[in-house]
Amino acid sequence: MNATAPSRWRRPVNLAALAAVAVLALVGCTASADVIAYDLPAQSARYSFEAETNGVKTVWEYTSDRPTKPDTPTSQPCIADEIVKDPGPCRPEPLIFLRYDLGLDLDNTVKARGLHRITVTGYYQERLSKPPTVTELRVEASLDGGKSWQPAITKAGGQNTFTAKIKHPKRDEAPGGVGLRITAIDSAGDTVKQTIPKAYQLR
C-alpha cells in the first residue's frame, strides 16, 4: 500500500510493485550467490513476468535484449555492482507499474448506484533513463467475483494518467464488492495487466 495518508475523498493505492522492482532491476546482470538475476540473449526478444501479491495478479510483457553498456544512474547503482565481482552491464527493465486513486472513503467503500470515477496512472522505475509513454489503458469491472467483466468508459488525462467511470449497481447486486482488471500499453509495445479481485466494497 502507498504510505500516503488517506483523505476522505482520495486514497492512492500502489499494488504488486516493490518485489518486482527488486528482482527485475537486476535483469541483464551476471550474478551469483543469493542474488536473483539472469542474463538475456544478445538478440531482442519478448518476455513475460508474473507476480501475485495478496490475490492481486500482475502480468507484464515487454521486449528486451542484453545490455551492451550500463544504464543506471550513479546515485542508484545496480545491486549486483555492489556485491558481485564483474557483474557485467546492468539495466532496469521497462515495466509499467500502476497507481490508483479509487476515490474511496476511509472505510474503503464507495456509494452504490450511479457512476463512480477512478484514476489510474502508469509509471516506471526511477532508474529507467528513457521510459516510454503509456498510450492506452483499458479498465474492466466485475461485480460477481471475477466471473464476468464489463468495460468501463476510459478517458486519457495527463501524462500516463487515465480516468474511468464505473457504473455501480445496488449494493445487494454486488455483495462481494467491485473487482478491477486494468490493461495498459505503452509507446514501446510493453504491456501490463493487473487483476484486483476485490478493489472496494459498495455501501
Backbone as JSON, one array per atom type, in Angstrom:
{
  "sequence": "MNATAPSRWRRPVNLAALAAVAVLALVGCTASADVIAYDLPAQSARYSFEAETNGVKTVWEYTSDRPTKPDTPTSQPCIADEIVKDPGPCRPEPLIFLRYDLGLDLDNTVKARGLHRITVTGYYQERLSKPPTVTELRVEASLDGGKSWQPAITKAGGQNTFTAKIKHPKRDEAPGGVGLRITAIDSAGDTVKQTIPKAYQLR",
  "N": [[0.84, -1.19, 0.0], [0.4, 2.29, -0.63], [2.21, 4.74, 1.18], [1.12, 7.2, 1.6], [-0.95, 9.32, 3.51], [-4.42, 8.69, 3.8], [-7.08, 10.68, 2.5], [-10.45, 11.89, 2.94], [-11.65, 11.76, 0.48], [-9.86, 10.84, -1.44], [-7.77, 8.1, -2.04], [-4.78, 6.87, -2.54], [-3.51, 3.94, -4.13], [-1.04, 1.45, -4.38], [0.01, -1.32, -5.91], [1.57, -4.58, -5.88], [4.29, -3.94, -6.62], [6.82, -3.42, -5.34], [8.32, -5.84, -4.79], [8.67, -6.8, -7.37], [10.2, -4.8, -8.57], [12.56, -5.05, -7.13], [13.53, -7.52, -8.01], [13.58, -7.32, -10.84], [15.2, -5.19, -11.46], [17.65, -6.2, -11.74], [17.88, -7.48, -14.11], [19.73, -8.67, -16.83], [22.16, -8.63, -15.65], [25.08, -10.43, -14.63], [25.11, -12.68, -12.06], [25.67, -14.1, -8.76], [25.77, -16.39, -5.93], [23.3, -15.5, -3.56], [21.96, -13.66, -5.07], [19.31, -12.69, -7.06], [19.04, -13.01, -10.45], [19.38, -12.77, -14.05], [20.82, -13.56, -17.24], [20.34, -12.04, -20.38], [19.69, -13.07, -23.77], [21.64, -11.91, -26.59], [20.15, -11.06, -28.8], [17.11, -9.26, -29.49], [14.08, -9.95, -27.77], [10.8, -11.13, -26.78], [9.45, -10.96, -23.55], [7.9, -12.33, -20.59], [6.56, -11.69, -17.39], [5.31, -12.66, -14.27], [3.52, -11.88, -11.3], [2.13, -12.33, -8.05], [0.39, -10.95, -5.41], [-1.17, -11.0, -2.39], [-3.51, -11.93, -3.62], [-3.75, -10.24, -5.77], [-3.08, -10.2, -9.1], [-0.48, -9.72, -11.41], [0.64, -9.25, -14.67], [3.3, -8.83, -16.77], [4.4, -7.95, -20.04], [7.09, -7.52, -22.18], [9.64, -6.14, -24.34], [13.05, -6.91, -24.73], [16.68, -6.94, -24.57], [20.11, -8.11, -24.3], [22.0, -5.87, -22.37], [24.5, -3.69, -23.64], [26.0, -1.81, -22.44], [26.26, -0.27, -19.21], [23.26, 1.08, -17.79], [22.3, 2.77, -15.62], [21.56, 5.18, -13.1], [24.16, 7.02, -11.45], [23.63, 7.62, -8.83], [21.99, 5.59, -8.05], [23.1, 2.78, -8.17], [23.31, -0.48, -9.78], [22.3, -3.31, -7.92], [23.81, -5.64, -8.08], [26.26, -4.62, -8.87], [27.37, -3.79, -6.54], [27.78, -6.02, -4.95], [28.67, -8.19, -6.39], [31.44, -9.49, -8.1], [32.63, -8.1, -11.06], [30.02, -7.93, -12.57], [28.96, -7.4, -15.1], [27.25, -5.47, -17.71], [24.41, -3.62, -16.55], [20.89, -3.04, -16.28], [17.71, -1.6, -15.67], [14.44, -2.99, -16.38], [11.82, -2.1, -18.72], [9.23, -1.95, -17.21], [5.76, -1.46, -16.76], [4.19, 0.08, -14.1], [1.33, 0.44, -11.92], [-0.62, 2.98, -10.49], [-3.25, 3.77, -8.29], [-6.08, 5.89, -7.82], [-8.77, 5.47, -6.17], [-10.88, 6.84, -5.16], [-11.99, 6.35, -2.6], [-13.84, 6.22, 0.5], [-12.83, 6.52, 3.98], [-13.38, 4.05, 5.04], [-12.9, 2.34, 3.03], [-14.98, 2.05, 1.2], [-17.45, 2.7, -1.38], [-20.09, 4.68, -2.63], [-23.07, 3.04, -3.56], [-24.86, 2.5, -6.66], [-25.18, 4.57, -9.57], [-22.6, 6.44, -11.42], [-19.13, 6.04, -10.86], [-16.01, 7.56, -10.5], [-12.66, 6.67, -11.17], [-9.06, 7.02, -10.99], [-6.22, 6.14, -12.84], [-2.78, 5.76, -12.97], [0.05, 5.24, -14.92], [3.44, 4.25, -14.39], [7.07, 4.15, -14.21], [10.14, 2.49, -13.16], [12.29, 4.62, -11.31], [14.9, 4.41, -11.97], [15.04, 3.93, -14.65], [16.3, 5.27, -17.55], [15.21, 6.31, -19.94], [12.14, 6.26, -20.06], [9.25, 4.81, -21.67], [6.05, 6.05, -22.95], [2.82, 5.76, -21.58], [0.28, 4.83, -23.61], [-2.22, 3.77, -23.95], [-5.01, 2.65, -22.06], [-7.05, 0.32, -20.52], [-9.97, -0.32, -18.66], [-11.72, -2.66, -16.75], [-14.56, -3.84, -15.0], [-15.74, -5.98, -12.4], [-18.59, -7.42, -10.96], [-19.25, -9.74, -9.82], [-17.34, -11.28, -8.5], [-15.31, -11.78, -10.34], [-16.26, -13.51, -12.28], [-17.45, -12.48, -14.54], [-16.72, -9.69, -16.71], [-17.0, -6.21, -17.25], [-16.51, -3.59, -19.57], [-15.27, -0.32, -18.76], [-15.97, 3.17, -19.17], [-13.33, 4.92, -20.4], [-10.92, 7.54, -20.23], [-8.26, 9.5, -21.48], [-6.02, 11.44, -19.49], [-3.77, 13.49, -17.91], [-0.16, 13.16, -18.42], [0.49, 9.79, -18.88], [-1.74, 9.18, -17.4], [-5.07, 8.2, -16.66], [-8.65, 8.33, -16.6], [-11.53, 6.59, -15.42], [-14.95, 5.67, -15.64], [-17.07, 3.93, -13.64], [-19.93, 1.96, -13.56], [-22.06, 1.61, -10.92], [-24.09, -0.82, -9.33], [-27.05, -1.54, -7.3], [-26.31, -2.07, -3.83], [-26.88, -4.69, -2.92], [-26.72, -6.09, -5.24], [-24.14, -6.48, -5.79], [-22.7, -7.96, -3.69], [-20.18, -8.9, -3.03], [-18.46, -6.87, -3.55], [-16.51, -4.68, -5.74], [-14.54, -5.7, -8.41], [-11.48, -5.1, -10.21], [-9.94, -4.92, -13.41], [-7.16, -4.05, -15.1], [-5.6, -2.98, -18.04], [-2.68, -1.88, -19.55], [-0.86, -0.21, -22.13], [2.19, 0.75, -23.62], [4.22, 3.18, -25.49], [6.28, 1.71, -26.52], [5.27, -0.76, -26.92], [5.17, -2.38, -24.72], [3.38, -4.09, -22.15], [1.01, -4.29, -19.41], [-1.05, -6.2, -17.31], [-3.28, -6.05, -14.75], [-5.02, -7.64, -12.2], [-7.44, -7.15, -9.82], [-9.14, -8.75, -7.55], [-10.99, -7.9, -5.55], [-11.47, -4.74, -5.3], [-12.81, -2.7, -3.96], [-15.57, -2.1, -1.68], [-19.12, -1.76, -1.94], [-21.51, 0.53, -0.53]],
  "CA": [[0.0, 0.0, 0.0], [1.12, 3.55, -0.64], [2.31, 5.26, 2.54], [0.46, 8.49, 1.69], [-2.1, 9.28, 4.4], [-5.64, 8.83, 3.02], [-8.04, 11.73, 2.81], [-11.8, 11.35, 2.88], [-12.11, 11.59, -0.9], [-8.88, 10.19, -2.3], [-6.91, 7.15, -1.35], [-3.92, 6.24, -3.54], [-3.16, 2.55, -3.89], [0.07, 1.02, -5.21], [0.0, -2.76, -5.66], [2.43, -5.55, -6.58], [5.39, -3.26, -7.29], [8.11, -3.42, -4.66], [9.07, -7.09, -5.0], [9.03, -6.92, -8.78], [11.3, -3.87, -8.81], [13.79, -5.59, -6.54], [14.02, -8.61, -8.83], [13.78, -7.02, -12.24], [16.26, -4.21, -11.64], [18.89, -6.93, -11.97], [17.86, -8.17, -15.39], [20.86, -8.35, -17.68], [23.4, -8.72, -14.88], [25.57, -11.75, -14.24], [25.11, -12.66, -10.6], [25.97, -15.36, -8.12], [25.34, -16.5, -4.54], [21.87, -15.42, -3.37], [21.41, -12.56, -5.84], [18.42, -13.17, -8.1], [19.32, -12.3, -11.69], [19.58, -13.65, -15.19], [21.41, -12.96, -18.43], [19.5, -12.07, -21.56], [20.37, -13.28, -25.04], [22.01, -10.67, -27.26], [19.09, -10.63, -29.7], [15.89, -8.77, -28.87], [13.03, -10.96, -27.65], [9.64, -10.78, -25.96], [9.48, -11.65, -22.26], [6.72, -12.23, -19.74], [6.85, -11.85, -15.96], [4.08, -12.67, -13.49], [3.64, -11.78, -9.84], [0.85, -12.32, -7.35], [0.52, -10.49, -4.03], [-2.46, -10.88, -1.71], [-4.59, -12.18, -4.56], [-3.65, -9.33, -6.92], [-2.21, -10.81, -10.1], [0.06, -8.78, -12.38], [1.38, -9.89, -15.76], [3.99, -7.89, -17.65], [5.04, -8.41, -21.26], [7.97, -6.44, -22.64], [10.71, -6.51, -25.26], [14.35, -6.53, -24.17], [17.85, -7.67, -25.05], [21.23, -7.98, -23.38], [22.61, -4.53, -22.43], [25.91, -3.64, -24.03], [26.66, -0.89, -21.52], [25.4, 0.0, -18.05], [22.29, 2.15, -17.94], [21.73, 3.06, -14.32], [22.1, 6.43, -12.57], [25.24, 6.84, -10.47], [23.07, 7.73, -7.48], [21.29, 4.35, -7.75], [23.77, 1.71, -8.93], [22.73, -1.81, -9.77], [22.63, -4.04, -6.7], [24.9, -6.59, -8.36], [27.53, -3.88, -8.95], [27.87, -3.59, -5.19], [28.06, -7.25, -4.21], [29.18, -9.23, -7.28], [32.63, -9.09, -8.84], [32.49, -8.04, -12.51], [28.69, -8.45, -12.9], [28.55, -7.11, -16.46], [26.33, -4.32, -17.81], [23.14, -3.79, -15.83], [19.88, -2.08, -16.71], [16.35, -1.97, -15.28], [13.57, -3.29, -17.5], [10.76, -1.09, -18.89], [7.95, -2.46, -16.73], [4.74, -0.47, -16.4], [3.53, -0.12, -12.82], [0.07, 1.16, -11.88], [-1.0, 3.65, -9.23], [-4.68, 4.0, -8.35], [-6.87, 6.74, -6.93], [-10.09, 4.84, -6.3], [-11.91, 7.71, -4.62], [-12.66, 5.65, -1.51], [-13.94, 6.8, 1.84], [-11.85, 5.93, 4.89], [-13.71, 2.65, 5.31], [-12.66, 1.61, 1.78], [-16.23, 1.81, 0.49], [-17.92, 3.7, -2.34], [-21.55, 4.7, -2.68], [-23.7, 2.2, -4.58], [-25.66, 3.15, -7.7], [-24.58, 5.71, -10.26], [-21.25, 6.33, -11.97], [-18.04, 6.37, -9.94], [-14.79, 7.8, -11.27], [-11.36, 6.33, -10.6], [-7.93, 7.5, -11.77], [-5.13, 5.17, -12.91], [-1.56, 6.35, -13.52], [1.15, 4.33, -15.19], [4.75, 4.82, -14.12], [8.2, 3.24, -14.39], [11.19, 2.63, -12.16], [13.03, 5.86, -11.44], [16.21, 4.09, -12.51], [14.95, 3.83, -16.1], [16.75, 6.56, -18.05], [14.33, 6.81, -21.0], [10.9, 5.49, -20.0], [8.24, 5.06, -22.71], [4.83, 6.75, -22.53], [1.63, 4.92, -21.61], [-0.57, 5.38, -24.67], [-3.57, 3.19, -23.92], [-5.35, 1.98, -20.81], [-8.42, -0.21, -20.51], [-10.45, -0.68, -17.33], [-12.89, -3.52, -16.7], [-15.05, -4.03, -13.64], [-16.5, -7.2, -12.14], [-19.5, -7.31, -9.82], [-19.59, -11.1, -9.4], [-16.15, -12.02, -8.08], [-14.43, -12.13, -11.45], [-16.88, -14.43, -13.24], [-17.67, -11.72, -15.76], [-16.1, -8.37, -16.68], [-17.63, -5.21, -18.11], [-15.61, -2.46, -19.83], [-15.65, 0.98, -18.22], [-15.65, 4.31, -20.04], [-12.0, 5.38, -20.01], [-10.51, 8.75, -20.93], [-6.9, 9.93, -21.18], [-5.9, 12.69, -18.76], [-2.4, 14.0, -18.04], [0.82, 12.19, -18.88], [0.39, 8.43, -18.33], [-2.86, 9.15, -16.45], [-6.36, 7.96, -17.29], [-9.79, 8.23, -15.7], [-12.54, 5.63, -15.85], [-16.22, 5.76, -14.94], [-17.6, 2.59, -13.4], [-21.34, 2.0, -13.2], [-22.34, 0.82, -9.73], [-25.48, -1.24, -9.14], [-27.43, -1.52, -5.91], [-25.34, -2.79, -3.01], [-27.17, -6.13, -2.83], [-26.44, -6.72, -6.53], [-22.7, -6.73, -5.82], [-22.37, -8.13, -2.27], [-18.75, -9.17, -2.86], [-17.66, -5.7, -3.9], [-16.15, -4.41, -7.14], [-13.2, -6.09, -8.84], [-10.97, -4.31, -11.33], [-8.91, -5.5, -14.27], [-6.61, -2.93, -15.85], [-4.59, -3.3, -19.03], [-2.01, -0.68, -20.05], [0.08, -0.41, -23.22], [2.99, 1.97, -23.81], [4.67, 3.51, -26.84], [7.25, 0.69, -26.96], [4.57, -2.02, -27.06], [5.17, -3.11, -23.46], [2.04, -4.14, -21.58], [0.79, -4.84, -18.08], [-2.44, -6.48, -16.97], [-3.37, -6.26, -13.3], [-6.36, -8.05, -11.79], [-7.7, -6.96, -8.39], [-10.44, -9.42, -7.37], [-11.88, -7.06, -4.77], [-10.82, -3.44, -5.15], [-13.53, -1.96, -2.92], [-16.92, -2.54, -1.34], [-20.19, -0.77, -2.07], [-22.3, 0.75, 0.68]],
  "C": [[0.88, 1.24, 0.0], [1.1, 4.15, 0.75], [1.61, 6.6, 2.7], [-0.77, 8.38, 2.57], [-3.38, 9.5, 3.6], [-6.45, 10.03, 3.46], [-9.43, 11.12, 2.71], [-12.18, 10.99, 1.45], [-11.14, 10.84, -1.78], [-8.0, 9.27, -1.49], [-6.04, 6.45, -2.37], [-3.59, 4.81, -3.14], [-2.06, 2.14, -4.86], [0.32, -0.45, -4.93], [1.05, -3.5, -6.47], [3.61, -4.9, -7.27], [6.73, -3.53, -6.65], [8.92, -4.68, -4.95], [9.52, -7.21, -6.44], [10.19, -6.0, -9.13], [12.6, -4.46, -8.31], [14.38, -6.69, -7.4], [14.43, -8.12, -10.21], [14.8, -5.92, -12.48], [17.57, -4.9, -12.0], [18.94, -7.6, -13.34], [19.02, -7.71, -16.25], [22.19, -8.42, -16.95], [23.8, -10.18, -14.69], [25.71, -11.74, -12.73], [25.45, -14.04, -10.06], [25.44, -15.33, -6.7], [23.82, -16.37, -4.46], [21.25, -14.23, -4.1], [20.56, -13.12, -6.97], [18.64, -12.35, -9.35], [19.36, -13.28, -12.83], [20.16, -12.85, -16.34], [20.44, -13.09, -19.59], [20.31, -12.43, -22.79], [20.67, -11.93, -25.71], [20.88, -10.15, -28.14], [17.85, -10.2, -28.92], [14.82, -9.85, -28.87], [11.92, -10.44, -26.75], [9.67, -11.61, -24.7], [8.18, -11.42, -21.5], [7.13, -12.48, -18.3], [5.55, -11.74, -15.2], [4.39, -12.58, -12.0], [2.25, -11.77, -9.24], [1.08, -11.97, -5.89], [-0.86, -10.28, -3.44], [-3.64, -11.01, -2.68], [-4.59, -11.28, -5.78], [-2.63, -9.89, -7.9], [-1.79, -9.77, -11.13], [0.88, -9.53, -13.4], [1.97, -8.81, -16.65], [4.46, -8.61, -18.91], [5.84, -7.25, -21.82], [9.04, -7.01, -23.56], [12.03, -6.03, -24.7], [15.45, -7.33, -24.85], [18.99, -7.47, -24.06], [21.83, -6.58, -23.48], [24.08, -4.61, -22.81], [26.71, -2.66, -23.18], [25.72, -0.62, -20.36], [24.45, 1.16, -18.32], [21.56, 2.35, -16.62], [22.33, 4.36, -13.8], [23.17, 6.17, -11.51], [24.73, 6.91, -9.04], [22.34, 6.46, -7.07], [21.93, 3.22, -8.55], [23.03, 0.4, -8.84], [23.19, -2.55, -8.51], [23.81, -4.97, -6.93], [26.25, -5.89, -8.46], [28.18, -3.76, -7.58], [28.33, -4.88, -4.53], [28.62, -8.38, -5.07], [30.38, -8.7, -8.05], [32.38, -9.19, -10.34], [31.13, -8.58, -12.96], [28.29, -8.27, -14.36], [27.58, -5.94, -16.5], [24.97, -4.62, -17.17], [22.18, -2.69, -16.23], [18.52, -2.51, -16.17], [15.5, -2.22, -16.52], [12.39, -2.32, -17.54], [9.38, -1.6, -18.47], [7.02, -1.31, -16.38], [4.16, -0.85, -15.05], [2.3, 0.79, -12.77], [-0.19, 1.74, -10.49], [-2.47, 4.05, -9.35], [-5.13, 5.09, -7.38], [-8.31, 6.27, -7.12], [-11.21, 5.69, -5.73], [-12.69, 7.09, -3.48], [-12.82, 6.52, -0.28], [-12.97, 6.05, 2.75], [-12.15, 4.48, 5.24], [-13.58, 1.79, 4.06], [-13.94, 1.26, 1.04], [-16.54, 2.97, -0.46], [-19.44, 3.59, -2.39], [-22.07, 3.84, -3.83], [-24.54, 3.07, -5.52], [-24.89, 4.33, -8.32], [-23.18, 5.42, -10.78], [-20.22, 6.78, -10.95], [-16.75, 6.49, -10.73], [-13.55, 7.38, -10.49], [-10.27, 6.88, -11.52], [-6.81, 6.47, -11.69], [-3.95, 5.83, -13.59], [-0.51, 5.27, -13.73], [2.48, 5.01, -14.92], [5.81, 3.74, -14.23], [9.19, 3.42, -13.25], [11.94, 3.95, -12.39], [14.4, 5.64, -12.07], [16.21, 4.03, -14.03], [15.25, 5.19, -16.72], [15.82, 7.16, -19.1], [13.04, 5.99, -21.01], [9.99, 5.81, -21.18], [7.07, 5.86, -22.14], [3.66, 5.78, -22.61], [0.63, 5.55, -22.57], [-2.0, 4.88, -24.62], [-3.8, 2.49, -22.59], [-6.81, 1.57, -20.86], [-8.76, -0.64, -19.08], [-11.7, -1.54, -17.47], [-13.27, -3.72, -15.24], [-15.85, -5.32, -13.54], [-17.34, -7.01, -10.89], [-19.88, -8.68, -9.27], [-18.36, -11.92, -9.07], [-15.25, -12.47, -9.2], [-15.0, -13.12, -12.44], [-17.13, -13.75, -14.57], [-17.09, -10.32, -15.58], [-16.78, -7.45, -17.67], [-16.68, -4.05, -18.32], [-16.17, -1.16, -19.24], [-15.27, 2.06, -19.23], [-14.35, 4.92, -19.56], [-11.58, 6.57, -20.87], [-9.09, 9.12, -20.51], [-6.91, 11.28, -20.48], [-4.53, 13.31, -19.0], [-1.47, 12.9, -18.5], [0.7, 10.87, -18.13], [-0.8, 8.25, -17.37], [-4.18, 9.04, -17.19], [-7.44, 7.93, -16.21], [-10.8, 7.25, -16.29], [-13.79, 5.82, -15.0], [-16.84, 4.37, -14.86], [-19.04, 2.71, -12.92], [-21.6, 1.06, -12.03], [-23.82, 0.44, -9.66], [-25.91, -0.99, -7.69], [-26.45, -2.36, -5.12], [-25.6, -4.29, -3.0], [-26.97, -6.84, -4.16], [-24.95, -6.97, -6.72], [-22.21, -6.91, -4.39], [-20.9, -8.4, -2.02], [-17.86, -8.0, -3.22], [-17.36, -5.62, -5.39], [-14.72, -4.86, -7.4], [-12.78, -5.27, -10.04], [-9.93, -5.1, -12.1], [-8.44, -4.4, -15.21], [-5.53, -3.42, -16.8], [-4.01, -2.01, -19.57], [-1.0, -1.07, -21.11], [0.87, 0.88, -23.4], [3.49, 2.09, -25.25], [5.69, 2.52, -27.38], [6.59, -0.67, -27.16], [4.6, -2.88, -25.82], [3.76, -3.05, -22.86], [2.07, -4.6, -20.13], [-0.7, -5.08, -17.93], [-2.49, -6.82, -15.49], [-4.82, -6.54, -12.94], [-6.47, -7.95, -10.28], [-9.08, -7.56, -8.11], [-11.46, -8.61, -6.58], [-11.17, -5.75, -4.48], [-11.48, -2.61, -4.05], [-14.94, -2.5, -2.76], [-17.91, -1.41, -1.57], [-20.95, -0.64, -0.76], [-23.67, 1.34, 0.33]]
}
